[in-house]
Amino acid sequence: MVPTNLPRSLDRTVNCELLVAGGGVAGVATAYEALQAGRTVCLTELTDWVGGQLTSQGTSALDEAKKQRALLFYSRGYNELRQRIERKYGKLNPGECWVSVSCFLPNDAEQILTEMLQDAAKKGKGTLQWFPSTVIKSLDVSADGKLIQAAIAIQHRPAPGTPPLNTEPLSQTIEDAYRYEDSPRLTKQIIRFVPRGERWIVVDATETGELIALADVPYQVGLDPRTYLNPSSPTETGDPYCLQGFTYTFAMEQTATEQPQQKPPFYEQYEPYYGYDADYRKADFNFVFTYRRIWSPKPGPRIKAGPLTVTAPTPGDISMQNWVWGNDYRPGTAADNLIYSRDQLQQTGQLSPGNWIGGLRTDALRKGEELALGYYYWLAAGTTDSQLGAGFKKPALNHRLLTSFDAPMGTAHGLSKYPYMREGRRLIGRSSTGYPNGFSVNEIDVSRADYRQEYYRNLPASLYRSLWIALAGLETGKVIVNDISPEQVTRRSRSTIYPDSVGISQYAIDFHPCMQDSPPEKPGNIERPGVRQAHGQSYPGQIPLRAMIPQRLDNLLVASKSIATSFVAAAAYRVHSFEWSVGAAAGTTADFVLSQGIYPYQLVDDRSGTTPKLQTLQKRLNQNGNPTAFPSTSIFNEKWEDWRVW
């Protein structure tokens, strides 16, 4: 069925076995596995780069847990990526950054990932159909609401006589990119994606959960209500407007001589926000510059930078900036939030047929861009500090913002092509035993928090008792039957083990909280109190298949930060290796269910969480080098103390 509400006829119809929306890390990993299985994959991406947070979002510093890294216990594609980075530079960390064992140039990572997809297609005899600068505009869902039958997309290119793409920042072109009509800036092609054969699998690997919003399946945004499953939430009712901050990264280069620094016209608006850190030891330009230094052609001598000893920055060094009190933009109210809630999508008309324009507040993108450009000026020429006051910030004029299409970010304006997204819409999975309101991975499933702290002991007595019943592990039945008090319960020292696990993840529960007032840059503004309560260590966790399966739709999988997690759990399930693992699971699962003639939900039994076919899928994942559990995972193994993030 061809949609009747198009402004003109279709330009192309494309057949796919997998339609993967979103070319970030998860989308690449999905395609990587499906191509090796011989599938035809259509991969769409709003920007013109694959790689997401590794490339178009500029966050090219691998966030990894210590022991997992020591064992290289990752998905096979993620390990291959690390190997190719090392092969490219002769070492894994060409920038000698201190935040990670590997910091590198985003444009180089994009080339590496492109080559990996090409090699995967060649190896598996799969077919990759790559659609850069392409957005999904609408979904054709069957009359019973269970299947996506087709998807309409819009691909854009510069209109004749206009500058190349990435000349302007995203906020100036994003709404145009979602409109069918040609504009003075963009020429459009309307594409219809349909199944190749009787069925296909559609994968939402977008950065913000676009397809789950567009399909209007149940999801949540922002803070969860406080319950025994998520006891650290600062609100009893939830808040859909307080999400983690987003960041436009940029690359700056140290020069041999001082450079002219042009103050942006909007600088004074954002200047009250900029600062090093509340810890005065970090009030050191070299500390911040080397934090995510992604390139160092000639390392200098060892010097003291804040609390660390690093190689001194030298001319030619390039630093990627991603700093909380710098370019993190952190709106948190209904007046300025970036990712629209379902109510806001309805109010703006985006859920009406043909009206979808991405589900984001364009003005928030614009202000995030301005904040980032102002932050560069502050680093180079600023003298104020919102965290420490006067006397700490000194100018560093021997630097320049890298602004060209062959620079690390690949843009004329110098900012990343897309902001680094720490959080999007989060799926609510199907109801099952123990999850009557829909499946989700929750805080207590992964957190190492000390739940005997005063904060938790001051929770309502019934909630505190329910918390400790849930934490009792193998003793849960005894605790309930014998009415054992929370003070006598021995807490399990591991994450929740899922019988339907198809991947792994471990990182700290790490927050960049929304600000209390609007606008975020308001002088004297503070982070929303209580959001960091759950910040800290996590246990090695798993990715349940149930977290990837939406309600109602049978042929949609979620393979991104939008899997079914709570706000707190999502703070740990968001880094590079997780995205690769969930993408590998999606690509392998899609191939498996297509070969079996079934849908993903049929792999999961409501009572046990597993089926014989799911066990076959898990065996295939593990045999292919995509682990579904960490070593020695068992309900009887409580020895996880050395599996710390740092």
Order of alpha helices (4+ residues) and beta strands (2+ residues): beta-beta-alpha-beta-alpha-alpha-alpha-beta-beta-beta-alpha-beta-beta-alpha-beta-beta-beta-alpha-alpha-beta-beta-beta-beta-beta-alpha-alpha-beta-beta-alpha-alpha-alpha-beta-beta-beta-alpha-alpha-alpha
